[in-house]
Amino acid sequence: LYSQEQMADWRLQIWQDIARDLFWESEYFEGSNYELIRIQGERRNDIFYKGFGYKELLPSMNHWERQGTDGTNENPHNFLFNSLGRGGVFQPILIILFHLSIFIYWYKKYKNFHILLFILPVLLTSSFDASMESVRFPFVYYSFLGLILNEKI
């Protein structure tokens, strides 16, 4: 997938590379015009279920072009792809099931989906920003979510 908008295309390429790196060995290097080139190697069977872990950069982020101007960016700017790369296929599935269980719980309790007014903007924003990939924002989000779910409305 590609986009004409530069930042959207940058993110789309990172997300696709994260997904590909779970299935195939890959090597990233710089081309003659300073563009990032990915060489796909052999099929791998060891990372799909467990991911790359949390100790190192994701392979798709380990290039100067993707680390920002100051070289400190290590986030793919999408919390589901970050969890996919870090924890394998089961981690984003668990996150999705967790949020679905919140929707179901809320609907059974209040017979409406008003909780979506709080959750959907956060999840949509976190799908294109590094907000859920830090410590502070998820702490506030899940704390507030816990307070909302325990309140009598």
VOMARBA-422967 format. One record per residue: residue number from 1; residue in three letters; chain; y, x, z negated of N, C-alpha, C in turn. Coordinates in nm, 3 decimals. Each point is the difference from the previous one (the first is absolute). Layout:
+-----+------+-----+---------+---------+---------+---------+---------+---------+---------+---------+---------+
: seq : type : mol :     n_Y :     n_X :     n_Z :    ca_Y :    ca_X :    ca_Z :     c_Y :     c_X :     c_Z :
+-----+------+-----+---------+---------+---------+---------+---------+---------+---------+---------+---------+
: NUM :  ALA :   A :       Y :       X :       Z :       Y :       X :       Z :       Y :       X :       Z :
...
+-----+------+-----+---------+---------+---------+---------+---------+---------+---------+---------+---------+
***
This chain:
+-----+------+-----+---------+---------+---------+---------+---------+---------+---------+---------+---------+
: seq : type : mol :     n_Y :     n_X :     n_Z :    ca_Y :    ca_X :    ca_Z :     c_Y :     c_X :     c_Z :
+-----+------+-----+---------+---------+---------+---------+---------+---------+---------+---------+---------+
:   1 :  LEU :   A :  -0.118 :   0.084 :   0.000 :   0.118 :  -0.084 :   0.000 :   0.124 :   0.088 :   0.000 :
:   2 :  TYR :   A :   0.099 :  -0.041 :   0.076 :   0.125 :   0.072 :   0.008 :   0.115 :  -0.098 :  -0.008 :
:   3 :  SER :   A :   0.117 :   0.051 :  -0.035 :   0.120 :  -0.081 :  -0.006 :   0.115 :   0.077 :   0.064 :
:   4 :  GLN :   A :   0.098 :  -0.073 :   0.051 :   0.118 :   0.064 :   0.056 :   0.095 :   0.046 :  -0.110 :
:   5 :  GLU :   A :  -0.010 :  -0.064 :  -0.117 :   0.085 :   0.039 :  -0.113 :  -0.061 :   0.123 :  -0.066 :
:   6 :  GLN :   A :   0.079 :   0.104 :  -0.019 :  -0.051 :   0.130 :  -0.041 :  -0.070 :  -0.002 :  -0.136 :
:   7 :  MET :   A :   0.059 :  -0.063 :  -0.101 :  -0.062 :  -0.001 :  -0.133 :  -0.126 :  -0.086 :  -0.003 :
:   8 :  ALA :   A :   0.002 :  -0.111 :   0.072 :  -0.120 :  -0.084 :   0.007 :  -0.113 :   0.076 :   0.070 :
:   9 :  ASP :   A :   0.032 :   0.071 :   0.106 :  -0.101 :   0.078 :   0.071 :  -0.054 :   0.112 :  -0.088 :
:  10 :  TRP :   A :   0.088 :   0.065 :  -0.077 :  -0.041 :   0.107 :  -0.093 :  -0.101 :  -0.055 :  -0.101 :
:  11 :  ARG :   A :   0.030 :  -0.116 :  -0.057 :  -0.090 :  -0.060 :  -0.098 :  -0.131 :  -0.046 :   0.065 :
:  12 :  LEU :   A :   0.008 :  -0.064 :   0.115 :  -0.122 :  -0.044 :   0.069 :  -0.093 :   0.117 :   0.029 :
:  13 :  GLN :   A :   0.055 :   0.112 :   0.042 :  -0.083 :   0.117 :   0.029 :  -0.067 :   0.054 :  -0.126 :
:  14 :  ILE :   A :   0.074 :   0.004 :  -0.110 :  -0.057 :   0.047 :  -0.127 :  -0.112 :  -0.093 :  -0.044 :
:  15 :  TRP :   A :   0.023 :  -0.130 :   0.004 :  -0.101 :  -0.096 :  -0.046 :  -0.127 :   0.010 :   0.085 :
:  16 :  GLN :   A :   0.018 :   0.013 :   0.130 :  -0.117 :   0.014 :   0.087 :  -0.074 :   0.130 :  -0.025 :
:  17 :  ASP :   A :   0.074 :   0.107 :  -0.026 :  -0.065 :   0.128 :  -0.028 :  -0.076 :  -0.004 :  -0.132 :
:  18 :  ILE :   A :   0.053 :  -0.068 :  -0.100 :  -0.072 :  -0.014 :  -0.128 :  -0.132 :  -0.071 :   0.024 :
:  19 :  ALA :   A :   0.002 :  -0.109 :   0.075 :  -0.123 :  -0.074 :   0.026 :  -0.099 :   0.084 :   0.082 :
:  20 :  ARG :   A :   0.050 :   0.073 :   0.100 :  -0.088 :   0.083 :   0.082 :  -0.059 :   0.116 :  -0.081 :
:  21 :  ASP :   A :   0.080 :   0.058 :  -0.090 :  -0.047 :   0.114 :  -0.077 :  -0.116 :  -0.036 :  -0.093 :
:  22 :  LEU :   A :  -0.014 :  -0.128 :  -0.033 :  -0.112 :  -0.042 :  -0.082 :  -0.132 :   0.005 :   0.077 :
:  23 :  PHE :   A :   0.007 :  -0.008 :   0.132 :  -0.119 :  -0.005 :   0.083 :  -0.029 :   0.129 :   0.076 :
:  24 :  TRP :   A :   0.104 :   0.077 :   0.031 :  -0.017 :   0.121 :   0.081 :   0.072 :   0.117 :  -0.062 :
:  25 :  GLU :   A :  -0.061 :   0.116 :   0.012 :   0.070 :   0.124 :  -0.036 :   0.120 :   0.012 :   0.093 :
:  26 :  SER :   A :   0.108 :   0.053 :  -0.051 :   0.118 :   0.015 :   0.085 :   0.074 :   0.126 :  -0.035 :
:  27 :  GLU :   A :   0.075 :   0.047 :   0.098 :   0.082 :   0.118 :  -0.018 :   0.138 :  -0.032 :   0.056 :
:  28 :  TYR :   A :   0.103 :   0.029 :  -0.078 :   0.137 :  -0.027 :   0.042 :   0.070 :   0.133 :   0.026 :
:  29 :  PHE :   A :   0.073 :   0.005 :   0.111 :   0.078 :   0.119 :   0.028 :   0.122 :  -0.038 :   0.083 :
:  30 :  GLU :   A :   0.088 :   0.096 :   0.016 :   0.125 :  -0.022 :   0.070 :  -0.011 :   0.039 :   0.145 :
:  31 :  GLY :   A :   0.044 :  -0.091 :   0.087 :  -0.004 :   0.028 :   0.143 :   0.118 :   0.082 :   0.045 :
:  32 :  SER :   A :   0.011 :   0.022 :   0.128 :   0.105 :   0.086 :   0.055 :   0.140 :  -0.061 :  -0.016 :
:  33 :  ASN :   A :   0.009 :  -0.132 :  -0.006 :   0.129 :  -0.066 :  -0.018 :   0.021 :  -0.045 :  -0.144 :
:  34 :  TYR :   A :  -0.065 :   0.064 :  -0.094 :   0.008 :  -0.030 :  -0.143 :  -0.056 :  -0.137 :  -0.036 :
:  35 :  GLU :   A :  -0.079 :  -0.058 :   0.089 :  -0.061 :  -0.129 :  -0.030 :  -0.131 :   0.023 :  -0.074 :
:  36 :  LEU :   A :  -0.036 :  -0.096 :  -0.082 :  -0.124 :   0.009 :  -0.076 :  -0.117 :  -0.040 :   0.090 :
:  37 :  ILE :   A :  -0.102 :   0.084 :   0.004 :  -0.119 :  -0.027 :   0.080 :  -0.119 :  -0.008 :  -0.093 :
:  38 :  ARG :   A :  -0.081 :  -0.102 :   0.018 :  -0.121 :  -0.019 :  -0.081 :  -0.120 :   0.019 :   0.091 :
:  39 :  ILE :   A :  -0.087 :   0.091 :  -0.040 :  -0.125 :   0.024 :   0.072 :  -0.111 :  -0.064 :  -0.082 :
:  40 :  GLN :   A :  -0.070 :  -0.092 :   0.062 :  -0.109 :  -0.070 :  -0.068 :  -0.128 :   0.079 :   0.014 :
:  41 :  GLY :   A :  -0.065 :   0.023 :  -0.113 :  -0.124 :   0.076 :  -0.001 :  -0.122 :  -0.089 :  -0.013 :
:  42 :  GLU :   A :  -0.097 :   0.050 :  -0.071 :  -0.127 :  -0.070 :  -0.017 :   0.013 :  -0.120 :  -0.094 :
:  43 :  ARG :   A :  -0.092 :  -0.091 :   0.017 :  -0.005 :  -0.119 :  -0.087 :  -0.038 :   0.042 :  -0.140 :
:  44 :  ARG :   A :   0.063 :  -0.061 :  -0.100 :  -0.033 :   0.030 :  -0.139 :  -0.050 :  -0.126 :  -0.069 :
:  45 :  ASN :   A :  -0.085 :   0.018 :  -0.096 :  -0.057 :  -0.111 :  -0.075 :   0.025 :   0.012 :  -0.149 :
:  46 :  ASP :   A :   0.077 :   0.099 :  -0.044 :   0.014 :   0.025 :  -0.142 :   0.127 :  -0.056 :  -0.062 :
:  47 :  ILE :   A :   0.101 :  -0.034 :   0.077 :   0.129 :  -0.039 :  -0.055 :   0.025 :  -0.151 :   0.002 :
:  48 :  PHE :   A :  -0.064 :  -0.072 :   0.089 :   0.029 :  -0.142 :   0.021 :  -0.005 :  -0.081 :  -0.130 :
:  49 :  TYR :   A :  -0.098 :   0.025 :  -0.084 :  -0.015 :  -0.079 :  -0.122 :   0.080 :   0.053 :  -0.118 :
:  50 :  LYS :   A :   0.025 :   0.130 :  -0.005 :   0.067 :   0.056 :  -0.117 :   0.142 :   0.048 :   0.026 :
:  51 :  GLY :   A :   0.041 :   0.011 :   0.123 :   0.135 :   0.044 :   0.032 :   0.019 :   0.150 :  -0.024 :
:  52 :  PHE :   A :   0.125 :   0.045 :   0.011 :   0.032 :   0.142 :  -0.014 :   0.036 :   0.038 :  -0.143 :
:  53 :  GLY :   A :   0.016 :  -0.097 :  -0.088 :   0.034 :   0.031 :  -0.138 :   0.150 :   0.014 :  -0.020 :
:  54 :  TYR :   A :   0.036 :   0.039 :  -0.122 :   0.141 :   0.003 :  -0.038 :   0.053 :   0.139 :  -0.029 :
:  55 :  LYS :   A :  -0.081 :   0.102 :   0.019 :   0.043 :   0.135 :  -0.035 :   0.081 :   0.068 :   0.109 :
:  56 :  GLU :   A :  -0.023 :  -0.036 :   0.125 :   0.065 :   0.067 :   0.112 :   0.072 :  -0.101 :   0.089 :
:  57 :  LEU :   A :   0.079 :   0.051 :   0.091 :   0.063 :  -0.085 :   0.100 :  -0.106 :  -0.060 :   0.091 :
:  58 :  LEU :   A :   0.027 :  -0.118 :   0.049 :  -0.086 :  -0.055 :   0.104 :   0.010 :   0.090 :   0.123 :
:  59 :  PRO :   A :  -0.109 :   0.024 :   0.071 :   0.007 :   0.090 :   0.116 :   0.107 :  -0.041 :   0.102 :
:  60 :  SER :   A :   0.019 :  -0.129 :   0.018 :   0.100 :  -0.045 :   0.098 :   0.143 :   0.025 :  -0.047 :
:  61 :  MET :   A :   0.020 :   0.024 :  -0.129 :   0.134 :   0.027 :  -0.053 :   0.026 :   0.149 :  -0.018 :
:  62 :  ASN :   A :  -0.100 :   0.083 :   0.026 :   0.012 :   0.143 :  -0.024 :   0.054 :   0.073 :   0.123 :
:  63 :  HIS :   A :   0.119 :  -0.042 :   0.043 :   0.067 :   0.064 :   0.112 :   0.150 :  -0.015 :  -0.024 :
:  64 :  TRP :   A :   0.078 :   0.102 :   0.035 :   0.142 :  -0.001 :  -0.029 :   0.072 :  -0.120 :   0.061 :
:  65 :  GLU :   A :  -0.046 :  -0.047 :   0.116 :   0.066 :  -0.111 :   0.067 :  -0.008 :  -0.129 :  -0.081 :
:  66 :  ARG :   A :  -0.103 :  -0.014 :  -0.080 :  -0.021 :  -0.122 :  -0.077 :   0.042 :   0.013 :  -0.146 :
:  67 :  GLN :   A :   0.044 :   0.116 :  -0.040 :   0.037 :   0.021 :  -0.139 :   0.149 :  -0.013 :  -0.025 :
:  68 :  GLY :   A :   0.075 :  -0.046 :   0.097 :   0.143 :  -0.022 :  -0.018 :   0.081 :   0.127 :   0.012 :
:  69 :  THR :   A :   0.131 :  -0.016 :  -0.008 :   0.089 :   0.115 :   0.017 :  -0.008 :   0.098 :  -0.117 :
:  70 :  ASP :   A :  -0.032 :  -0.051 :  -0.119 :  -0.010 :   0.090 :  -0.115 :  -0.143 :   0.045 :  -0.028 :
:  71 :  GLY :   A :  -0.097 :  -0.050 :   0.076 :  -0.138 :   0.044 :  -0.013 :  -0.077 :  -0.057 :  -0.118 :
:  72 :  THR :   A :   0.054 :  -0.104 :  -0.064 :  -0.067 :  -0.055 :  -0.119 :  -0.068 :  -0.134 :   0.023 :
:  73 :  ASN :   A :   0.015 :  -0.058 :   0.117 :  -0.062 :  -0.130 :   0.025 :  -0.151 :   0.015 :   0.016 :
:  74 :  GLU :   A :  -0.072 :  -0.076 :  -0.078 :  -0.146 :  -0.001 :   0.014 :  -0.053 :  -0.142 :   0.010 :
:  75 :  ASN :   A :   0.089 :  -0.096 :   0.015 :  -0.039 :  -0.141 :   0.004 :   0.003 :  -0.055 :   0.141 :
:  76 :  PRO :   A :  -0.103 :  -0.077 :   0.036 :  -0.001 :  -0.062 :   0.133 :   0.087 :  -0.126 :   0.009 :
:  77 :  HIS :   A :   0.068 :  -0.036 :  -0.107 :   0.090 :  -0.114 :  -0.002 :  -0.071 :  -0.132 :   0.027 :
:  78 :  ASN :   A :  -0.120 :  -0.013 :  -0.053 :  -0.075 :  -0.124 :   0.003 :  -0.106 :   0.013 :  -0.109 :
:  79 :  PHE :   A :   0.010 :  -0.084 :  -0.104 :  -0.087 :   0.017 :  -0.115 :  -0.147 :  -0.026 :   0.033 :
:  80 :  LEU :   A :  -0.029 :  -0.085 :   0.097 :  -0.140 :  -0.024 :   0.037 :  -0.060 :   0.118 :   0.075 :
:  81 :  PHE :   A :   0.076 :   0.061 :   0.090 :  -0.051 :   0.118 :   0.070 :  -0.007 :   0.121 :  -0.093 :
:  82 :  ASN :   A :   0.091 :   0.007 :  -0.096 :  -0.007 :   0.107 :  -0.098 :  -0.127 :  -0.014 :  -0.084 :
:  83 :  SER :   A :  -0.029 :  -0.123 :  -0.044 :  -0.121 :  -0.021 :  -0.079 :  -0.126 :   0.017 :   0.087 :
:  84 :  LEU :   A :   0.008 :  -0.034 :   0.128 :  -0.112 :   0.023 :   0.091 :  -0.030 :   0.149 :   0.012 :
:  85 :  GLY :   A :   0.103 :   0.078 :   0.023 :  -0.020 :   0.143 :   0.014 :  -0.041 :   0.068 :  -0.129 :
:  86 :  ARG :   A :   0.055 :  -0.044 :  -0.111 :  -0.029 :   0.064 :  -0.128 :  -0.134 :  -0.046 :  -0.060 :
:  87 :  GLY :   A :  -0.030 :  -0.131 :   0.010 :  -0.117 :  -0.052 :  -0.069 :  -0.108 :  -0.056 :   0.089 :
:  88 :  GLY :   A :   0.013 :   0.011 :   0.129 :  -0.103 :  -0.052 :   0.090 :   0.017 :  -0.148 :   0.025 :
:  89 :  VAL :   A :  -0.095 :  -0.057 :   0.069 :   0.011 :  -0.137 :   0.049 :  -0.003 :  -0.104 :  -0.113 :
:  90 :  PHE :   A :  -0.063 :   0.030 :  -0.111 :  -0.013 :  -0.100 :  -0.106 :   0.128 :  -0.020 :  -0.080 :
:  91 :  GLN :   A :   0.082 :   0.102 :  -0.011 :   0.121 :  -0.012 :  -0.080 :   0.099 :  -0.102 :   0.057 :
:  92 :  PRO :   A :   0.035 :   0.002 :   0.130 :   0.089 :  -0.105 :   0.050 :  -0.064 :  -0.138 :  -0.005 :
:  93 :  ILE :   A :  -0.133 :  -0.007 :   0.016 :  -0.067 :  -0.129 :  -0.012 :   0.016 :  -0.054 :  -0.142 :
:  94 :  LEU :   A :  -0.012 :   0.086 :  -0.100 :   0.018 :  -0.043 :  -0.138 :   0.144 :  -0.046 :  -0.027 :
:  95 :  ILE :   A :   0.096 :   0.068 :   0.058 :   0.140 :  -0.040 :  -0.016 :   0.024 :  -0.138 :   0.061 :
:  96 :  ILE :   A :  -0.055 :  -0.022 :   0.119 :   0.016 :  -0.130 :   0.067 :  -0.070 :  -0.109 :  -0.081 :
:  97 :  LEU :   A :  -0.121 :   0.027 :  -0.047 :  -0.071 :  -0.100 :  -0.082 :   0.071 :  -0.028 :  -0.131 :
:  98 :  PHE :   A :   0.060 :   0.101 :  -0.059 :   0.078 :  -0.019 :  -0.123 :   0.116 :  -0.097 :   0.024 :
:  99 :  HIS :   A :   0.073 :   0.022 :   0.108 :   0.114 :  -0.088 :   0.029 :  -0.048 :  -0.141 :   0.040 :
: 100 :  LEU :   A :  -0.109 :  -0.009 :   0.071 :  -0.055 :  -0.133 :   0.031 :  -0.041 :  -0.074 :  -0.127 :
: 101 :  SER :   A :  -0.058 :   0.072 :  -0.096 :  -0.038 :  -0.064 :  -0.126 :   0.123 :  -0.049 :  -0.077 :
: 102 :  ILE :   A :   0.110 :   0.071 :   0.012 :   0.125 :  -0.046 :  -0.063 :   0.047 :  -0.129 :   0.066 :
: 103 :  PHE :   A :  -0.003 :  -0.006 :   0.133 :   0.040 :  -0.123 :   0.070 :  -0.088 :  -0.117 :  -0.042 :
: 104 :  ILE :   A :  -0.130 :   0.022 :  -0.006 :  -0.094 :  -0.106 :  -0.037 :   0.024 :  -0.045 :  -0.144 :
: 105 :  TYR :   A :   0.017 :   0.097 :  -0.090 :   0.027 :  -0.032 :  -0.140 :   0.126 :  -0.084 :  -0.013 :
: 106 :  TRP :   A :   0.106 :   0.042 :   0.068 :   0.128 :  -0.072 :  -0.007 :  -0.015 :  -0.142 :   0.055 :
: 107 :  TYR :   A :  -0.069 :  -0.011 :   0.113 :  -0.016 :  -0.132 :   0.060 :  -0.080 :  -0.094 :  -0.091 :
: 108 :  LYS :   A :  -0.106 :   0.051 :  -0.060 :  -0.079 :  -0.084 :  -0.091 :   0.080 :  -0.042 :  -0.122 :
: 109 :  LYS :   A :   0.088 :   0.087 :  -0.045 :   0.078 :  -0.028 :  -0.122 :   0.118 :  -0.092 :   0.028 :
: 110 :  TYR :   A :   0.071 :   0.022 :   0.111 :   0.125 :  -0.073 :   0.026 :  -0.002 :  -0.088 :   0.125 :
: 111 :  LYS :   A :  -0.106 :   0.004 :   0.077 :  -0.014 :  -0.080 :   0.123 :   0.113 :   0.025 :   0.100 :
: 112 :  ASN :   A :   0.048 :   0.125 :   0.008 :   0.099 :   0.039 :   0.100 :  -0.016 :   0.150 :   0.027 :
: 113 :  PHE :   A :   0.074 :   0.047 :   0.097 :  -0.005 :   0.142 :   0.036 :   0.135 :   0.067 :  -0.025 :
: 114 :  HIS :   A :   0.072 :  -0.041 :  -0.102 :   0.132 :   0.057 :  -0.028 :  -0.008 :   0.148 :  -0.037 :
: 115 :  ILE :   A :  -0.114 :   0.046 :  -0.044 :  -0.017 :   0.143 :  -0.031 :   0.020 :   0.086 :   0.125 :
: 116 :  LEU :   A :  -0.023 :  -0.059 :   0.117 :   0.020 :   0.074 :   0.125 :   0.146 :   0.040 :   0.020 :
: 117 :  LEU :   A :   0.093 :  -0.077 :  -0.059 :   0.142 :   0.036 :   0.010 :   0.029 :   0.132 :  -0.068 :
: 118 :  PHE :   A :  -0.081 :   0.037 :  -0.097 :   0.015 :   0.128 :  -0.067 :  -0.086 :   0.109 :   0.067 :
: 119 :  ILE :   A :  -0.123 :  -0.032 :   0.032 :  -0.095 :   0.102 :   0.045 :   0.021 :   0.040 :   0.147 :
: 120 :  LEU :   A :   0.018 :  -0.096 :   0.089 :   0.008 :   0.034 :   0.143 :   0.115 :   0.093 :   0.036 :
: 121 :  PRO :   A :   0.123 :  -0.020 :  -0.053 :   0.105 :   0.098 :   0.034 :  -0.031 :   0.141 :  -0.049 :
: 122 :  VAL :   A :  -0.063 :   0.011 :  -0.116 :  -0.036 :   0.132 :  -0.052 :  -0.106 :   0.065 :   0.088 :
: 123 :  LEU :   A :  -0.104 :  -0.075 :   0.036 :  -0.107 :   0.056 :   0.082 :   0.050 :   0.032 :   0.142 :
: 124 :  LEU :   A :   0.086 :  -0.085 :   0.054 :   0.054 :   0.026 :   0.133 :   0.087 :   0.125 :  -0.001 :
: 125 :  THR :   A :   0.084 :   0.014 :  -0.100 :   0.084 :   0.120 :  -0.011 :  -0.086 :   0.124 :  -0.019 :
: 126 :  SER :   A :  -0.103 :  -0.011 :  -0.082 :  -0.087 :   0.115 :  -0.027 :  -0.090 :   0.034 :   0.118 :
: 127 :  SER :   A :  -0.005 :  -0.086 :   0.099 :  -0.077 :   0.030 :   0.121 :   0.076 :   0.090 :   0.096 :
: 128 :  PHE :   A :   0.129 :   0.020 :  -0.024 :   0.082 :   0.084 :   0.086 :   0.085 :   0.100 :  -0.078 :
: 129 :  ASP :   A :  -0.027 :   0.013 :  -0.129 :   0.077 :   0.089 :  -0.085 :  -0.094 :   0.065 :  -0.101 :
: 130 :  ALA :   A :   0.044 :   0.107 :  -0.061 :  -0.084 :   0.073 :  -0.095 :   0.013 :  -0.054 :  -0.142 :
: 131 :  SER :   A :   0.047 :  -0.122 :  -0.017 :   0.027 :  -0.052 :  -0.135 :  -0.125 :  -0.007 :  -0.087 :
: 132 :  MET :   A :  -0.111 :  -0.051 :   0.051 :  -0.122 :  -0.013 :  -0.081 :  -0.078 :   0.130 :  -0.009 :
: 133 :  GLU :   A :   0.050 :   0.106 :   0.061 :  -0.070 :   0.127 :  -0.002 :   0.055 :   0.094 :  -0.107 :
: 134 :  SER :   A :   0.088 :  -0.052 :  -0.084 :   0.053 :   0.078 :  -0.111 :  -0.055 :  -0.058 :  -0.131 :
: 135 :  VAL :   A :   0.057 :   0.038 :  -0.110 :  -0.045 :  -0.050 :  -0.130 :   0.090 :  -0.112 :  -0.051 :
: 136 :  ARG :   A :   0.129 :   0.012 :   0.020 :   0.096 :  -0.093 :  -0.061 :  -0.009 :  -0.142 :   0.056 :
: 137 :  PHE :   A :   0.003 :  -0.014 :   0.131 :   0.003 :  -0.134 :   0.059 :  -0.127 :  -0.081 :  -0.030 :
: 138 :  PRO :   A :  -0.120 :   0.056 :   0.017 :  -0.120 :  -0.078 :  -0.034 :  -0.005 :  -0.039 :  -0.148 :
: 139 :  PHE :   A :   0.051 :   0.088 :  -0.087 :   0.003 :  -0.033 :  -0.143 :   0.084 :  -0.124 :  -0.025 :
: 140 :  VAL :   A :   0.118 :  -0.005 :   0.060 :   0.088 :  -0.117 :  -0.016 :  -0.062 :  -0.122 :   0.066 :
: 141 :  TYR :   A :  -0.053 :   0.016 :   0.120 :  -0.059 :  -0.112 :   0.074 :  -0.116 :  -0.063 :  -0.077 :
: 142 :  TYR :   A :  -0.098 :   0.081 :  -0.041 :  -0.118 :  -0.055 :  -0.067 :   0.033 :  -0.049 :  -0.141 :
: 143 :  SER :   A :   0.096 :   0.062 :  -0.067 :   0.042 :  -0.050 :  -0.131 :   0.065 :  -0.137 :   0.014 :
: 144 :  PHE :   A :   0.090 :  -0.013 :   0.095 :   0.067 :  -0.128 :   0.022 :  -0.099 :  -0.106 :   0.047 :
: 145 :  LEU :   A :  -0.095 :   0.040 :   0.084 :  -0.103 :  -0.092 :   0.046 :  -0.083 :  -0.050 :  -0.118 :
: 146 :  GLY :   A :  -0.035 :   0.089 :  -0.093 :  -0.073 :  -0.040 :  -0.120 :   0.078 :  -0.096 :  -0.086 :
: 147 :  LEU :   A :   0.131 :   0.023 :  -0.013 :   0.085 :  -0.091 :  -0.077 :   0.007 :  -0.138 :   0.064 :
: 148 :  ILE :   A :   0.016 :  -0.002 :   0.131 :   0.007 :  -0.128 :   0.072 :  -0.129 :  -0.079 :  -0.015 :
: 149 :  LEU :   A :  -0.114 :   0.068 :   0.012 :  -0.129 :  -0.068 :  -0.007 :  -0.031 :  -0.052 :  -0.140 :
: 150 :  ASN :   A :   0.061 :   0.057 :  -0.102 :  -0.027 :  -0.045 :  -0.137 :   0.103 :  -0.100 :  -0.053 :
: 151 :  GLU :   A :   0.106 :  -0.025 :   0.075 :   0.103 :  -0.094 :  -0.043 :  -0.041 :  -0.143 :   0.028 :
: 152 :  LYS :   A :   0.047 :  -0.089 :  -0.084 :  -0.016 :  -0.145 :   0.024 :   0.121 :  -0.045 :   0.080 :
: 153 :  ILE :   A :  -0.024 :  -0.046 :   0.119 :   0.112 :  -0.043 :   0.086 :  -0.002 :  -0.150 :   0.014 :
+-----+------+-----+---------+---------+---------+---------+---------+---------+---------+---------+---------+
***
